[in-house]
Amino acid sequence: MDLSIRGIVKRFGPLTALDSVSLDVPHGTFVCFLGPSGCGKTTLLRVIAGLELADAGEIRLGERDLSRTPARDRNFGVVFQSYSLFPNMSAAKNIAYGLECRGWSKPAIAERVEAMLKLIQLADHAHKLPAQLSGGQQQRVALARAIAPDPSLLLLDEPLSALDAKVREELRTEIRALQRRLGITTIMVTHDQEEAMSMADLVIVMNGGRIEQAGRPVDLYAAPQTTFVANFMGRMNLISVNIAADGRPVFAGMPLTLAGTAQATTRTLGIRPEAVWLLPAGAEGDNIFPATVREVVFLGNITRVAASPDAAPDTRLAIELHGAATAPAIGDAVAVALPAAALRVLT
């Protein structure tokens, strides 16, 4: 069943945490709410879960209106950042707890717990207490406990943020594979754009209690609509331009060519570092500027270069090169090209 959210408003005293938020989540989709602390993403998740009641708006799952339905009656699985396992219960008993509360029979519980432990690859750890498990194993148990009752929606509140980088990367893959296997509609809150891009079918970028932009990760990265989204979804060069009488944007004393019929409706353009071309000094053509290398940072698979156009020395353009064989040196005279197809008009 599809999830429909319409006009959700949530206030905490004078603070408006959610300001008329609306979105649709198709059945079986993995969605990430992405944004900085305080943007409203966790509040929206809690409103969906029924842990907070909205001041206005509607939440529907299929034809069912859940706006005033208590959390216990929504049949949603929730996994928190802090695991929230019962410390005096084994892994198996933690998974079984929710089934017992729902009145499942003992044979059905035993069968389901065994299946869940196999699913999360912890069958050999069934009798261990949470303190005897690693952080990644504890989060797997929390995930199995949420999935065991066969919920109609799975909600994940920054479930990987307390783990180290290697375990976090492993669990990303495992959670995504598990979600695809089960076909369960999943919503995850995160502030990590790499996490969102690697896991989600649909990313909802939030800012100030509103949805800034929504779309597939590849679309948000390739075609951000605002400077906020451009900066939050990876690295972006923000270029301040003037608008000439003919409507063309002007940068470093030269007019810029944009792709197709695009027009600079604002004074900010964006281009990804990997889209900027680094050329030999003296190169000429559309959107090509003489420049000087200011910084070179070798990072193994990529080298990050910062170069300033000679006519705009206070501007630094970030450029990403693969490998180090062709990397310039600090102080080298070069040319930088801003391909028209890669320039984005930002609001």
Contacts in CASP RR format, 6 or more apart in sequence:
PFRMAT RR
TARGET T0000
AUTHOR 0000-0000-0000
METHOD contacts of the structure
MODEL  1
MDLSIRGIVKRFGPLTALDSVSLDVPHGTFVCFLGPSGCGKTTLLRVIAG
LELADAGEIRLGERDLSRTPARDRNFGVVFQSYSLFPNMSAAKNIAYGLE
CRGWSKPAIAERVEAMLKLIQLADHAHKLPAQLSGGQQQRVALARAIAPD
PSLLLLDEPLSALDAKVREELRTEIRALQRRLGITTIMVTHDQEEAMSMA
DLVIVMNGGRIEQAGRPVDLYAAPQTTFVANFMGRMNLISVNIAADGRPV
FAGMPLTLAGTAQATTRTLGIRPEAVWLLPAGAEGDNIFPATVREVVFLG
NITRVAASPDAAPDTRLAIELHGAATAPAIGDAVAVALPAAALRVLT
1 27 0 8 1.000
1 61 0 8 1.000
1 62 0 8 1.000
1 64 0 8 1.000
1 152 0 8 1.000
1 185 0 8 1.000
2 24 0 8 1.000
2 25 0 8 1.000
2 26 0 8 1.000
2 27 0 8 1.000
2 61 0 8 1.000
2 62 0 8 1.000
3 24 0 8 1.000
3 25 0 8 1.000
3 48 0 8 1.000
3 59 0 8 1.000
3 60 0 8 1.000
3 61 0 8 1.000
3 62 0 8 1.000
3 153 0 8 1.000
3 185 0 8 1.000
4 24 0 8 1.000
4 25 0 8 1.000
4 58 0 8 1.000
4 59 0 8 1.000
4 60 0 8 1.000
4 61 0 8 1.000
4 62 0 8 1.000
5 21 0 8 1.000
5 22 0 8 1.000
5 23 0 8 1.000
5 24 0 8 1.000
5 25 0 8 1.000
5 44 0 8 1.000
5 48 0 8 1.000
5 58 0 8 1.000
5 59 0 8 1.000
6 22 0 8 1.000
6 57 0 8 1.000
6 58 0 8 1.000
6 59 0 8 1.000
6 60 0 8 1.000
7 20 0 8 1.000
7 21 0 8 1.000
7 22 0 8 1.000
7 56 0 8 1.000
7 57 0 8 1.000
7 58 0 8 1.000
8 18 0 8 1.000
8 20 0 8 1.000
8 21 0 8 1.000
8 22 0 8 1.000
8 44 0 8 1.000
8 47 0 8 1.000
8 54 0 8 1.000
8 56 0 8 1.000
8 57 0 8 1.000
8 58 0 8 1.000
8 59 0 8 1.000
9 16 0 8 1.000
9 18 0 8 1.000
9 19 0 8 1.000
9 20 0 8 1.000
9 21 0 8 1.000
9 54 0 8 1.000
9 55 0 8 1.000
9 56 0 8 1.000
9 57 0 8 1.000
10 16 0 8 1.000
10 17 0 8 1.000
10 18 0 8 1.000
10 43 0 8 1.000
10 44 0 8 1.000
10 47 0 8 1.000
10 52 0 8 1.000
10 54 0 8 1.000
10 55 0 8 1.000
11 17 0 8 1.000
11 55 0 8 1.000
16 209 0 8 1.000
17 38 0 8 1.000
17 40 0 8 1.000
17 43 0 8 1.000
17 209 0 8 1.000
18 40 0 8 1.000
18 43 0 8 1.000
18 44 0 8 1.000
18 47 0 8 1.000
18 54 0 8 1.000
18 209 0 8 1.000
19 208 0 8 1.000
19 209 0 8 1.000
19 210 0 8 1.000
20 210 0 8 1.000
21 44 0 8 1.000
21 209 0 8 1.000
21 210 0 8 1.000
21 211 0 8 1.000
22 211 0 8 1.000
23 204 0 8 1.000
23 211 0 8 1.000
23 214 0 8 1.000
25 31 0 8 1.000
25 185 0 8 1.000
25 187 0 8 1.000
25 202 0 8 1.000
26 185 0 8 1.000
27 185 0 8 1.000
28 183 0 8 1.000
28 184 0 8 1.000
28 185 0 8 1.000
28 186 0 8 1.000
29 185 0 8 1.000
29 186 0 8 1.000
29 201 0 8 1.000
29 202 0 8 1.000
30 176 0 8 1.000
30 179 0 8 1.000
30 180 0 8 1.000
30 186 0 8 1.000
30 188 0 8 1.000
30 199 0 8 1.000
30 200 0 8 1.000
30 201 0 8 1.000
30 202 0 8 1.000
31 185 0 8 1.000
31 186 0 8 1.000
31 187 0 8 1.000
31 188 0 8 1.000
31 200 0 8 1.000
31 201 0 8 1.000
31 202 0 8 1.000
31 203 0 8 1.000
31 204 0 8 1.000
32 187 0 8 1.000
32 188 0 8 1.000
32 189 0 8 1.000
32 190 0 8 1.000
32 195 0 8 1.000
32 196 0 8 1.000
32 199 0 8 1.000
32 200 0 8 1.000
32 202 0 8 1.000
32 203 0 8 1.000
32 204 0 8 1.000
33 41 0 8 1.000
33 42 0 8 1.000
33 44 0 8 1.000
33 45 0 8 1.000
33 187 0 8 1.000
33 188 0 8 1.000
33 189 0 8 1.000
33 190 0 8 1.000
33 204 0 8 1.000
33 206 0 8 1.000
34 41 0 8 1.000
34 190 0 8 1.000
34 191 0 8 1.000
34 193 0 8 1.000
34 196 0 8 1.000
34 203 0 8 1.000
34 204 0 8 1.000
34 205 0 8 1.000
34 206 0 8 1.000
34 232 0 8 1.000
35 41 0 8 1.000
35 190 0 8 1.000
35 191 0 8 1.000
35 205 0 8 1.000
35 206 0 8 1.000
35 207 0 8 1.000
35 232 0 8 1.000
36 191 0 8 1.000
36 207 0 8 1.000
36 232 0 8 1.000
37 191 0 8 1.000
38 208 0 8 1.000
39 206 0 8 1.000
39 207 0 8 1.000
39 208 0 8 1.000
39 209 0 8 1.000
40 206 0 8 1.000
40 208 0 8 1.000
40 209 0 8 1.000
41 189 0 8 1.000
41 191 0 8 1.000
41 204 0 8 1.000
41 206 0 8 1.000
42 157 0 8 1.000
42 158 0 8 1.000
42 189 0 8 1.000
43 52 0 8 1.000
43 209 0 8 1.000
44 206 0 8 1.000
45 155 0 8 1.000
45 157 0 8 1.000
45 187 0 8 1.000
45 189 0 8 1.000
46 52 0 8 1.000
46 157 0 8 1.000
47 53 0 8 1.000
47 54 0 8 1.000
47 59 0 8 1.000
48 59 0 8 1.000
48 76 0 8 1.000
48 153 0 8 1.000
48 155 0 8 1.000
48 187 0 8 1.000
49 71 0 8 1.000
49 74 0 8 1.000
49 76 0 8 1.000
49 78 0 8 1.000
49 155 0 8 1.000
50 66 0 8 1.000
50 69 0 8 1.000
50 70 0 8 1.000
50 71 0 8 1.000
50 74 0 8 1.000
50 76 0 8 1.000
51 71 0 8 1.000
51 78 0 8 1.000
53 68 0 8 1.000
54 67 0 8 1.000
57 67 0 8 1.000
58 65 0 8 1.000
58 67 0 8 1.000
59 65 0 8 1.000
59 66 0 8 1.000
59 67 0 8 1.000
60 66 0 8 1.000
60 67 0 8 1.000
61 74 0 8 1.000
61 152 0 8 1.000
61 153 0 8 1.000
66 74 0 8 1.000
74 152 0 8 1.000
74 153 0 8 1.000
75 149 0 8 1.000
75 151 0 8 1.000
75 152 0 8 1.000
75 153 0 8 1.000
76 151 0 8 1.000
76 152 0 8 1.000
76 153 0 8 1.000
76 154 0 8 1.000
76 155 0 8 1.000
77 146 0 8 1.000
77 147 0 8 1.000
77 149 0 8 1.000
77 151 0 8 1.000
77 153 0 8 1.000
77 154 0 8 1.000
77 155 0 8 1.000
78 146 0 8 1.000
78 154 0 8 1.000
78 155 0 8 1.000
78 156 0 8 1.000
78 157 0 8 1.000
79 139 0 8 1.000
79 142 0 8 1.000
79 143 0 8 1.000
79 146 0 8 1.000
79 154 0 8 1.000
79 155 0 8 1.000
79 156 0 8 1.000
79 157 0 8 1.000
79 159 0 8 1.000
80 142 0 8 1.000
80 157 0 8 1.000
80 159 0 8 1.000
81 157 0 8 1.000
81 158 0 8 1.000
81 159 0 8 1.000
81 161 0 8 1.000
81 162 0 8 1.000
82 162 0 8 1.000
83 130 0 8 1.000
83 135 0 8 1.000
83 138 0 8 1.000
83 139 0 8 1.000
83 141 0 8 1.000
83 142 0 8 1.000
83 162 0 8 1.000
84 142 0 8 1.000
85 94 0 8 1.000
85 130 0 8 1.000
85 138 0 8 1.000
85 141 0 8 1.000
85 142 0 8 1.000
85 145 0 8 1.000
86 93 0 8 1.000
86 94 0 8 1.000
86 97 0 8 1.000
86 130 0 8 1.000
87 129 0 8 1.000
87 130 0 8 1.000
87 131 0 8 1.000
88 129 0 8 1.000
89 97 0 8 1.000
89 129 0 8 1.000
89 130 0 8 1.000
90 126 0 8 1.000
90 127 0 8 1.000
90 128 0 8 1.000
90 129 0 8 1.000
91 117 0 8 1.000
91 122 0 8 1.000
91 125 0 8 1.000
91 126 0 8 1.000
91 127 0 8 1.000
91 128 0 8 1.000
91 129 0 8 1.000
91 130 0 8 1.000
91 133 0 8 1.000
91 137 0 8 1.000
91 141 0 8 1.000
92 113 0 8 1.000
92 117 0 8 1.000
92 126 0 8 1.000
92 127 0 8 1.000
94 130 0 8 1.000
94 141 0 8 1.000
94 142 0 8 1.000
94 145 0 8 1.000
95 112 0 8 1.000
95 113 0 8 1.000
95 116 0 8 1.000
95 117 0 8 1.000
95 141 0 8 1.000
95 144 0 8 1.000
95 145 0 8 1.000
95 148 0 8 1.000
96 109 0 8 1.000
96 112 0 8 1.000
96 113 0 8 1.000
96 148 0 8 1.000
97 145 0 8 1.000
98 145 0 8 1.000
98 148 0 8 1.000
98 149 0 8 1.000
99 108 0 8 1.000
99 109 0 8 1.000
99 112 0 8 1.000
99 113 0 8 1.000
99 148 0 8 1.000
99 149 0 8 1.000
100 109 0 8 1.000
102 149 0 8 1.000
104 112 0 8 1.000
112 148 0 8 1.000
113 126 0 8 1.000
113 148 0 8 1.000
114 123 0 8 1.000
116 144 0 8 1.000
116 145 0 8 1.000
116 147 0 8 1.000
116 148 0 8 1.000
117 123 0 8 1.000
117 125 0 8 1.000
117 126 0 8 1.000
117 144 0 8 1.000
119 144 0 8 1.000
119 147 0 8 1.000
119 178 0 8 1.000
120 140 0 8 1.000
120 141 0 8 1.000
120 143 0 8 1.000
120 144 0 8 1.000
120 174 0 8 1.000
120 178 0 8 1.000
121 140 0 8 1.000
122 137 0 8 1.000
122 140 0 8 1.000
122 141 0 8 1.000
122 144 0 8 1.000
125 132 0 8 1.000
125 133 0 8 1.000
125 137 0 8 1.000
130 138 0 8 1.000
130 141 0 8 1.000
133 141 0 8 1.000
134 167 0 8 1.000
135 162 0 8 1.000
135 163 0 8 1.000
135 167 0 8 1.000
136 163 0 8 1.000
136 167 0 8 1.000
136 171 0 8 1.000
139 159 0 8 1.000
139 160 0 8 1.000
139 163 0 8 1.000
139 171 0 8 1.000
140 171 0 8 1.000
140 174 0 8 1.000
142 159 0 8 1.000
143 159 0 8 1.000
143 175 0 8 1.000
143 178 0 8 1.000
146 154 0 8 1.000
147 154 0 8 1.000
147 178 0 8 1.000
147 182 0 8 1.000
147 184 0 8 1.000
151 184 0 8 1.000
152 184 0 8 1.000
152 185 0 8 1.000
153 184 0 8 1.000
153 185 0 8 1.000
153 186 0 8 1.000
153 187 0 8 1.000
154 179 0 8 1.000
154 184 0 8 1.000
154 185 0 8 1.000
154 186 0 8 1.000
154 187 0 8 1.000
155 186 0 8 1.000
155 187 0 8 1.000
155 188 0 8 1.000
156 175 0 8 1.000
156 186 0 8 1.000
156 187 0 8 1.000
156 188 0 8 1.000
156 189 0 8 1.000
157 188 0 8 1.000
157 189 0 8 1.000
158 188 0 8 1.000
158 189 0 8 1.000
158 190 0 8 1.000
158 191 0 8 1.000
159 171 0 8 1.000
159 175 0 8 1.000
159 188 0 8 1.000
160 168 0 8 1.000
160 171 0 8 1.000
160 172 0 8 1.000
160 190 0 8 1.000
160 192 0 8 1.000
160 195 0 8 1.000
161 168 0 8 1.000
161 190 0 8 1.000
161 191 0 8 1.000
161 192 0 8 1.000
163 171 0 8 1.000
168 195 0 8 1.000
172 195 0 8 1.000
172 198 0 8 1.000
172 199 0 8 1.000
175 199 0 8 1.000
176 198 0 8 1.000
176 199 0 8 1.000
179 186 0 8 1.000
188 199 0 8 1.000
188 200 0 8 1.000
190 196 0 8 1.000
193 232 0 8 1.000
193 233 0 8 1.000
193 234 0 8 1.000
196 203 0 8 1.000
196 217 0 8 1.000
197 203 0 8 1.000
197 217 0 8 1.000
197 221 0 8 1.000
197 233 0 8 1.000
198 217 0 8 1.000
200 217 0 8 1.000
201 216 0 8 1.000
202 214 0 8 1.000
202 215 0 8 1.000
202 216 0 8 1.000
203 214 0 8 1.000
203 215 0 8 1.000
203 216 0 8 1.000
203 217 0 8 1.000
203 220 0 8 1.000
203 233 0 8 1.000
204 211 0 8 1.000
204 214 0 8 1.000
204 215 0 8 1.000
205 211 0 8 1.000
205 212 0 8 1.000
205 213 0 8 1.000
205 214 0 8 1.000
205 220 0 8 1.000
205 228 0 8 1.000
205 229 0 8 1.000
205 232 0 8 1.000
205 233 0 8 1.000
206 212 0 8 1.000
207 228 0 8 1.000
212 226 0 8 1.000
212 228 0 8 1.000
212 229 0 8 1.000
213 220 0 8 1.000
213 224 0 8 1.000
213 225 0 8 1.000
213 226 0 8 1.000
213 229 0 8 1.000
217 233 0 8 1.000
220 229 0 8 1.000
220 233 0 8 1.000
221 233 0 8 1.000
221 234 0 8 1.000
221 272 0 8 1.000
223 344 0 8 1.000
224 230 0 8 1.000
224 233 0 8 1.000
224 236 0 8 1.000
224 344 0 8 1.000
224 346 0 8 1.000
225 346 0 8 1.000
225 347 0 8 1.000
226 346 0 8 1.000
226 347 0 8 1.000
227 236 0 8 1.000
227 238 0 8 1.000
227 268 0 8 1.000
227 346 0 8 1.000
227 347 0 8 1.000
230 236 0 8 1.000
230 238 0 8 1.000
230 270 0 8 1.000
230 344 0 8 1.000
230 346 0 8 1.000
231 238 0 8 1.000
234 272 0 8 1.000
235 272 0 8 1.000
235 273 0 8 1.000
235 318 0 8 1.000
235 320 0 8 1.000
236 270 0 8 1.000
236 271 0 8 1.000
236 272 0 8 1.000
236 273 0 8 1.000
237 270 0 8 1.000
237 271 0 8 1.000
237 272 0 8 1.000
237 273 0 8 1.000
237 276 0 8 1.000
237 317 0 8 1.000
237 318 0 8 1.000
238 268 0 8 1.000
238 269 0 8 1.000
238 270 0 8 1.000
238 346 0 8 1.000
239 251 0 8 1.000
239 268 0 8 1.000
239 269 0 8 1.000
239 270 0 8 1.000
239 271 0 8 1.000
239 315 0 8 1.000
239 317 0 8 1.000
239 338 0 8 1.000
240 251 0 8 1.000
240 267 0 8 1.000
240 268 0 8 1.000
240 315 0 8 1.000
241 249 0 8 1.000
241 250 0 8 1.000
241 251 0 8 1.000
241 256 0 8 1.000
241 264 0 8 1.000
241 267 0 8 1.000
241 268 0 8 1.000
241 269 0 8 1.000
242 249 0 8 1.000
242 250 0 8 1.000
242 251 0 8 1.000
242 267 0 8 1.000
243 249 0 8 1.000
243 250 0 8 1.000
243 264 0 8 1.000
243 267 0 8 1.000
244 250 0 8 1.000
244 255 0 8 1.000
247 263 0 8 1.000
247 264 0 8 1.000
248 255 0 8 1.000
248 256 0 8 1.000
248 257 0 8 1.000
248 264 0 8 1.000
249 255 0 8 1.000
249 256 0 8 1.000
249 258 0 8 1.000
249 264 0 8 1.000
249 267 0 8 1.000
249 269 0 8 1.000
250 256 0 8 1.000
251 269 0 8 1.000
251 289 0 8 1.000
251 309 0 8 1.000
251 312 0 8 1.000
251 338 0 8 1.000
252 289 0 8 1.000
252 309 0 8 1.000
252 310 0 8 1.000
252 311 0 8 1.000
252 312 0 8 1.000
252 315 0 8 1.000
253 311 0 8 1.000
253 312 0 8 1.000
254 287 0 8 1.000
254 289 0 8 1.000
254 311 0 8 1.000
256 264 0 8 1.000
256 269 0 8 1.000
256 287 0 8 1.000
256 338 0 8 1.000
256 340 0 8 1.000
256 343 0 8 1.000
257 286 0 8 1.000
257 287 0 8 1.000
257 340 0 8 1.000
258 264 0 8 1.000
258 340 0 8 1.000
258 343 0 8 1.000
258 345 0 8 1.000
259 340 0 8 1.000
259 341 0 8 1.000
259 343 0 8 1.000
260 340 0 8 1.000
262 343 0 8 1.000
262 345 0 8 1.000
263 345 0 8 1.000
264 345 0 8 1.000
265 345 0 8 1.000
265 347 0 8 1.000
266 345 0 8 1.000
266 346 0 8 1.000
266 347 0 8 1.000
268 345 0 8 1.000
268 346 0 8 1.000
268 347 0 8 1.000
269 343 0 8 1.000
269 344 0 8 1.000
269 345 0 8 1.000
269 346 0 8 1.000
270 343 0 8 1.000
270 344 0 8 1.000
270 345 0 8 1.000
270 346 0 8 1.000
271 338 0 8 1.000
271 339 0 8 1.000
271 342 0 8 1.000
271 343 0 8 1.000
271 344 0 8 1.000
272 342 0 8 1.000
273 304 0 8 1.000
273 317 0 8 1.000
273 318 0 8 1.000
273 319 0 8 1.000
273 320 0 8 1.000
274 320 0 8 1.000
275 339 0 8 1.000
275 342 0 8 1.000
276 317 0 8 1.000
276 318 0 8 1.000
276 319 0 8 1.000
276 320 0 8 1.000
276 336 0 8 1.000
276 337 0 8 1.000
276 338 0 8 1.000
276 342 0 8 1.000
277 336 0 8 1.000
277 337 0 8 1.000
277 338 0 8 1.000
277 339 0 8 1.000
278 305 0 8 1.000
278 307 0 8 1.000
278 319 0 8 1.000
278 321 0 8 1.000
278 328 0 8 1.000
278 334 0 8 1.000
278 335 0 8 1.000
278 336 0 8 1.000
279 288 0 8 1.000
279 334 0 8 1.000
279 335 0 8 1.000
279 336 0 8 1.000
279 337 0 8 1.000
280 334 0 8 1.000
280 335 0 8 1.000
281 290 0 8 1.000
281 332 0 8 1.000
281 333 0 8 1.000
281 334 0 8 1.000
281 335 0 8 1.000
282 290 0 8 1.000
282 335 0 8 1.000
283 335 0 8 1.000
283 337 0 8 1.000
284 335 0 8 1.000
285 337 0 8 1.000
286 340 0 8 1.000
287 337 0 8 1.000
287 338 0 8 1.000
287 339 0 8 1.000
287 340 0 8 1.000
287 343 0 8 1.000
288 335 0 8 1.000
288 336 0 8 1.000
288 337 0 8 1.000
288 338 0 8 1.000
289 309 0 8 1.000
289 310 0 8 1.000
289 311 0 8 1.000
289 312 0 8 1.000
289 335 0 8 1.000
289 336 0 8 1.000
289 337 0 8 1.000
289 338 0 8 1.000
290 309 0 8 1.000
290 310 0 8 1.000
290 311 0 8 1.000
290 333 0 8 1.000
290 334 0 8 1.000
290 335 0 8 1.000
291 307 0 8 1.000
291 308 0 8 1.000
291 309 0 8 1.000
291 310 0 8 1.000
291 317 0 8 1.000
291 333 0 8 1.000
291 334 0 8 1.000
291 335 0 8 1.000
291 336 0 8 1.000
292 307 0 8 1.000
292 308 0 8 1.000
292 310 0 8 1.000
292 313 0 8 1.000
292 331 0 8 1.000
292 332 0 8 1.000
292 333 0 8 1.000
292 334 0 8 1.000
293 305 0 8 1.000
293 306 0 8 1.000
293 307 0 8 1.000
293 328 0 8 1.000
293 329 0 8 1.000
293 330 0 8 1.000
293 331 0 8 1.000
293 332 0 8 1.000
293 334 0 8 1.000
294 306 0 8 1.000
294 307 0 8 1.000
294 308 0 8 1.000
294 316 0 8 1.000
294 330 0 8 1.000
294 331 0 8 1.000
295 304 0 8 1.000
295 305 0 8 1.000
295 306 0 8 1.000
295 316 0 8 1.000
295 330 0 8 1.000
296 303 0 8 1.000
296 304 0 8 1.000
296 305 0 8 1.000
296 306 0 8 1.000
296 327 0 8 1.000
296 328 0 8 1.000
296 329 0 8 1.000
296 330 0 8 1.000
297 303 0 8 1.000
297 304 0 8 1.000
297 305 0 8 1.000
298 324 0 8 1.000
298 327 0 8 1.000
300 323 0 8 1.000
300 324 0 8 1.000
301 322 0 8 1.000
301 323 0 8 1.000
302 320 0 8 1.000
302 321 0 8 1.000
302 322 0 8 1.000
302 323 0 8 1.000
303 320 0 8 1.000
303 321 0 8 1.000
303 322 0 8 1.000
303 323 0 8 1.000
303 324 0 8 1.000
303 327 0 8 1.000
304 318 0 8 1.000
304 319 0 8 1.000
304 320 0 8 1.000
304 321 0 8 1.000
305 318 0 8 1.000
305 319 0 8 1.000
305 320 0 8 1.000
305 321 0 8 1.000
305 327 0 8 1.000
305 328 0 8 1.000
306 316 0 8 1.000
306 317 0 8 1.000
306 318 0 8 1.000
306 319 0 8 1.000
307 316 0 8 1.000
307 317 0 8 1.000
307 319 0 8 1.000
307 334 0 8 1.000
307 336 0 8 1.000
308 314 0 8 1.000
308 315 0 8 1.000
308 316 0 8 1.000
308 317 0 8 1.000
309 315 0 8 1.000
309 317 0 8 1.000
309 336 0 8 1.000
317 336 0 8 1.000
319 336 0 8 1.000
321 327 0 8 1.000
328 334 0 8 1.000
END
